[in-house]
Every structure is written in structure tokens, then in C-alpha cells.
Amino acid sequence: MLEVIFLVSSAGRQLAEARERELGIAAELLGEVGVANIPMHMSEEEAAELLFDLKTLGLIPRR
């Protein structure tokens, strides 16, 4: 989640290498946790915000 916060808060101002590294870390962690398990680890509102951010970053598909 910290990687997602970093990526969202930097709004594309970081170097491409840093962005790719953080996206890779976030994708790896997301693979370990699983999208379906996100709501189990936080409140409904926090989960909704995180899922929105993950979609915005392209880490999970938009539906």
C-alpha cells in the first residue's frame, strides 16, 4: 500500500525508472495478497479508495 501511496502522491513526477520499480513492487505485493483479499485487511472505505488507486495505476483492470 505504501508503494501505491507513493505512486499516487508523486503524480508522475518521479523518474521513469523509479515509477517502474514502485509499480513492480506494488504488483508483486498485490499478487501475494490478492485483490479479493484487500477488503479483509482494511475498512470498506479504505479498500474502495485503494482499489480505485490500483485501477488508476493500471495494476488491476477497470470494470
LOFI-493721 format. One record per residue (C-alpha): residue number from 0; residue in one letter; x negated, y negated, z. Coordinates in steps of 0.05 Angstrom, whole numbers, padded with zeros to 5 digits. Each point is the difference from the previous one (the first is absolute). Example, Ala and Ser with C-alpha at 12.3 -4.5 7.8 and 13.67 -1.06 7.14 Angstrom:
<kekols>
{0; a; {-00246; 00090; 00156}} {1; s; {-00027; -00069; -00013}} 
</kekols>
This chain:
<kekols>
{0; m; {00000; 00000; 00000}} {1; l; {-00057; -00048; 00013}} {2; e; {-00024; 00010; -00071}} {3; v; {00069; -00020; -00025}} {4; i; {00001; -00061; 00044}} {5; f; {-00069; -00020; -00026}} {6; l; {00022; 00009; -00072}} {7; v; {00065; -00038; 00008}} {8; s; {-00031; -00057; 00040}} {9; s; {-00058; -00009; -00049}} {10; a; {00050; -00009; -00057}} {11; g; {-00050; 00021; -00053}} {12; r; {-00055; -00048; 00023}} {13; q; {-00050; 00055; 00016}} {14; l; {-00051; 00030; -00048}} {15; a; {00026; 00054; -00046}} {16; e; {-00047; 00051; 00033}} {17; a; {00027; -00016; 00069}} {18; r; {00072; 00004; -00024}} {19; e; {-00012; 00068; -00033}} {20; r; {-00035; 00026; 00063}} {21; e; {00057; -00022; 00045}} {22; l; {00052; 00028; -00048}} {23; g; {-00037; 00066; 00000}} {24; i; {-00002; 00002; 00076}} {25; a; {00073; -00017; 00005}} {26; a; {00019; 00053; -00052}} {27; e; {-00041; 00052; 00037}} {28; l; {00032; -00016; 00067}} {29; l; {00069; -00001; -00032}} {30; g; {-00014; 00069; -00028}} {31; e; {-00018; 00025; 00069}} {32; v; {00062; -00030; 00034}} {33; g; {00049; 00008; -00057}} {34; v; {00051; -00052; -00021}} {35; a; {00057; 00039; 00031}} {36; n; {-00033; -00002; 00068}} {37; i; {-00010; -00076; 00003}} {38; p; {00067; -00015; 00034}} {39; m; {-00017; 00050; 00055}} {40; h; {-00061; -00041; 00022}} {41; m; {00032; -00069; 00005}} {42; s; {00065; -00038; 00007}} {43; e; {00049; -00001; -00058}} {44; e; {-00016; -00073; -00016}} {45; e; {-00075; 00011; 00001}} {46; a; {00007; 00061; -00044}} {47; a; {00042; -00038; -00050}} {48; e; {-00052; -00056; -00003}} {49; l; {-00057; 00049; -00008}} {50; l; {00036; 00039; -00055}} {51; f; {00014; -00066; -00036}} {52; d; {-00074; -00018; 00004}} {53; l; {-00022; 00069; -00024}} {54; k; {00046; -00008; -00060}} {55; t; {-00026; -00069; -00014}} {56; l; {-00071; 00025; 00000}} {57; g; {00019; 00058; -00046}} {58; l; {-00017; 00053; 00051}} {59; i; {00069; 00031; -00003}} {60; p; {00050; -00003; -00058}} {61; r; {00056; -00051; -00001}} {62; r; {00069; 00030; -00004}} 
</kekols>
